[in-house]
């Protein structure tokens, strides 16, 4: 196959006046690489790549010259969300009457997992489990790892439903519509951050989370841990020798969720139900089953989710409208049961009495948190 013939679609796009952005060139190169891999022609791709790479590099440099000479925007694609703006968007989408809970959850997952919108749309309830103080979420497939990975999880079953109802395209589009409504309402705040509203999209969450994790403070997680969570291939020998380990990823998770990275609060445990008697345990269980639909499939995850909602219930009452979907759940408007449930929740530090008594362990905590605690 002739090297230049492979580039005919890109050349035709350029001649037709289409936008030949750097991201589009990168996607075309990745697609070609995967195509040759699928047909087991990696050796042929290795032969063609030097020539194709030079042509694509030339087009990329031409784009750079055009940006410089014509005063075009230097950055391409969607803008990264600052953490402050991410919080504002989450608050706004959460208040939408019909799709609020869905959009809030979708946005938080994209940010905390540093992943693409399609990855969230594909999530399955059976691919989530609780371990110590964190949730483990597994991706069966991603853009950079096209091989389907089978996980040996006790929670996984071929009958477990997707996390969000609807097809992949509809789910992603449903969130995008919610996001655009919020972006329109927050236009002034977005512009105050030095951004244009039309540059905010689903991919802004992934870009913003990666930016915040790597340079949002002076005590950020390691670059390798961030790259591994985002699913990026590390260059050269780094990909061979810097492999995944849980401690680094736990630190990424703590930082991404917004815990203050320079204070002792980074070591806080999440809201967790603790029971003293079987009667209390049965009460908690009945409440979880009553109001959490996923409890039939993944009870442990449902229990952790309910603990978080109950712990923050007063804040939710302050910010969410009275017509919000959350208040249609009988448990959420039963003040007596909610107060009783809150007495069974522990949210504090590992060295607290409740944590010691029930053996609650914290993970992913950097050493400066321990030093700050000892200094107080």
N, C-alpha and C positions, 0 to 999 in steps of 0.2 A: 504494500500500500504506500502511495506517495505521501511524503510528509505534508506538503502543501494542500493536498486534497482533503486531509483531515480537518484543516482549518477553513474549508470553504464556507461552512455555516457562519462562522465568525466574520469572515471577510464579506460575505453577502450582507450581514447585518450592518457592518460599517459602511458599505457602499450605499445602503438604503437609508442612511441617516439615522440609524438606531443608536441608542446610547451604549457605548462600549466601555463601561466602567471597570475599574480594577477588580471589584468584587465579581462582576460577571465573567471576566477573564479567568479569575481564580476558580470559579464554579465550573467553567468549561474544562479547565485543565483537570480538575478532580473527577469530573464525569468521564473524561477520556481514560484516565488511569483506572477507574473502576470497570469500565467497559472491557479494556484489555485483560484485566484480572479475571472478570467473569468468564471470558472465553479462553482462559489459561494461556494468554499470549504476553505474559510479563516480559519475556526476553525481547519480543518485538517492540514493546513499549520502551524498554531501556535503550533500544537502538534509535527510536524516533524522537525520544524526549529531548536530547540536546538541541536539535534543530527547532522543534516546536517551542521549546523553552525560550530560545532566542527571539523568535517571532513575537511571542506573547510579551516578553520583556520589552521589546521595541515598542509595541502598542501601549504598554503601561507607561513607558517613558514619554511617549507622545502625549498621553493624557496629562502627565505632570507638567510638561512644557505649556500645554494649553491652559492649564489652571493658572500657571504663573503669568503668562502673557495676556490672558483675557480676564484675569481677576476673578476666576470662578472659585467656588468653595473648595478649600483644601481637603476637608474630610468628606468621605463618601459614606452612603448608607444612613441608617438611623442613628440618632444621637444617644449617647449613654445617659441613663437617668442618674442624677445625683441622689444620694440616699434620702435627703429631705423631700425631694419631689416624689420619690417612690412611696414614701409614707403618705404624702398628700393624696396620691392617686389611689392607694389602697383604701384610704378613708372615704374617698369620693365614690369609688365603684361599690364599696360595701353598702352604701346608702341607697343604691338602686333597688326599687321595690321587688322586681321579679328576679332579676339575674344577679342581685347583689352578693349573696353567699357564694355563688359559683364564681363570679369574676374576682372576688377577694381571694378565694382559695387558689384560683388559677394564677393570679399575679404573684402571690406569695410563693407558690411552688416554683415558678419560673425564676424568681429572684434567688431564693435559697438554694435551688439546685444548680443555678448558673446554666440553665439549659434553654433549648429552643422551644418555641411554642408547640411544635409538632410532638416533641418528646413528652410534654405534659398531657397533650390530648390523648396519647397512647397509654397513659398510666393505667395500671390495673390494680384493683384493691388487694388482690392476692400477692402483689409484689411489694407490699409494705409490711414492716414488722417493727416492734418495739424492742430495743436493746439498751439496757441501763437507762441513761437520761436522754436518749435520742431516738429518732425514727430512722430506720433504714429503708431506702427506696431503691429498687432495682430497675434498671432499664434493660429490656430484652433486646433492644436494637436501637442504634443511634445513627446519625449521619456519618460519623467518622468510624463507626464499627458496624458494618452492615451484616455481620454474621449474627444469627440469632443465638443468644446464649441461654442455656437451660439451667435454672437455679434449683438446687436441692433445698427447697423451703417447705417446712411443714404447713405454711399458710397457703402455698400455691396449689391451685386446682384449675383444671381446664374449664370449670364451670364458673369461676369467679368473674364478676362483671367488671367493665371498665369503671374508672373512677368518675368519669363524666359521661352522662347519657348523650347519645348522638354519634354520628360518624365523625371521623377525624376532621374532615373539611368543615363540617358544620360546627364542631366544637371550637376549633380555632377561630372561625369566622364570628361565632357568637361572642367570644371574648374580645375580639378586635372591635366589634360594634360597641360593646360596653366601654372599652378603653377610649374610643373616639369621642363618645359622649362626655366622658370625664375630662379628656384633653380640651374639649371645647369650653367646658365650664371653668377649667383651671388655666385658661390661656394667659391671663395676666401674670399668674404665679410662674408659669413656664418661661415667659419672656423676662421676668425679673431675675431668673436664673441664667439669663444669657442664651436661652435656647429658642428655637422656632417650633411652634406647635406642630407644624407639618412634618417635622423630623422625629417626632415621638411615635413609636410603634411597638409592636410586640417584642422585637429584637432589642429594643432599648433596655429592657429588663436584664437580659443576659450581658449586654455591654456594660450597663451600669453596675451590676453586681460584681463583675470581674474587676472593674475599675476601683470600686469601693474596697474590695478585698485586698487588692494589691497596693493601693496608694491612698486609702481613706484615713490612714493614721500612721503613726511611727512604730506600731507594734503589730503589724499585719502578719497573717499566716505566710508560710513559705510559698515561693512561686510555683514549685513543683506540685504542692498540695492543691493550689488553685487550679493549675492546668489539668490535673487528674480529675478534679471534680467537674470541670467544664468539658472534659472529654477531648482535650487538645493533645495532639501528638507532640511530644517534646523532641527538640532537635538533637541529632547526633547520638552520642553515647548517653545523654541524659535519659532518653527513652528506654535504654537498656538497663541502666543502673539505678535510676530513681523511680522505684516502683511504689505502688499504693500501699499505705499503711494507715491504720485507723486513727492514730493519734493526730496526725496532721489534718486529716479530713474532719475530725471532730472539732479542731480549732477553727477550720474554715466555717463549719456550720454555726458555731457560737458567734463568730464575727458577722456572718451574713445575716443572722436574724436580728441584728441591731443592738445586741448587748454592748455596753460601753467598753471598748477594747483597751482603754488605759486605766480602768478602775477594777476594784475587787468584784464588782457586779458581773464581770465577765464569767465568774465561776458559779453563778446562780444555777440551782437545779430547776427544771421546769415544774409547773404545777402537777402534783402526783397524788392520787388517792392512796391513803394509808388506812388500813382497818385494824381495829383492836379485837373485835369479836366477830363470830360468824354471822350474827344478826346484822351488824353494820355492813359486813361484806355482801350480804344478800340484799340489803337496801340499796347499796351502790349498784349492784348488778341489775336490779329491777329498773332503776332509773336509766341506766345505760341502754338496756334493751328497749325500753319504752320510747326513747327519743332519738336514738341513733340507728338508722336503718342498716348501716354496715355491721352492726353488732352481731348479726346472724352469721356473718362471713368472717369477720376479723374483730373479735370482741376486745382484744387487748389494745388495738389501735383506737377503737371507738371509745374505750374507757379513758385513754390519755387525752383524746380530743375533748371529751365532755369535761374533764378536770380543768382544762385550759379555759373553756367557755365559762364555767362556773366561777373560776378564780377571777376572771376579768368581767364578770356580769355587770357590776355597777358602772364600769367604764363604757360597756356596750350600751347600757340603758341611756347613758348621757349622750352618746354620739349617734345612735341609730334611731330613725324615726319610729313612731308608734305603729306605723303600717308595715314595718319590716317583716319579712318572712319568718325571721327567728322567733318573733313573738306569737306566732301561730302554734308553736309547740307548747302543749299544756304544762310541761315541766318548767319551762322558762318563765311562766307567769305565776307559778306556785311558789310564793315567797318562802313559805315554811320549809318546803322540801329543799329549796335552793340554799337556804341558810344552813340547814342540817348537813347538806352535802359539802358545803364550804368548810365545815368543822373537820372534815376528814381529809382535807387537802394540805399537803406540805409543799411550800415553795420557799426555799432558803438555801443555806450553804451546807456543804458536806459535813462540816464540823458541828452543825446544829443538833440539838437533842433528838428531834424527829428523824433526821437523816441517820444518826447513829443507831437509834432504836430499831429502825426498819431497814438498815443496811442499804441506804441509797447512795450510790456512787456517782461522782462527777467525772466526766471525761473531757479531753481536749482543752485542758486549762494550762496556759503558759505559766512559767515560774514567777513572773512579776505579780500575779494575783496572790500567791502564797506569801511573798515578801510584803506586799501591801497589808495583808491581814496581820502578819506578825508585828508590823510597825504600829498598828493601832492599839 
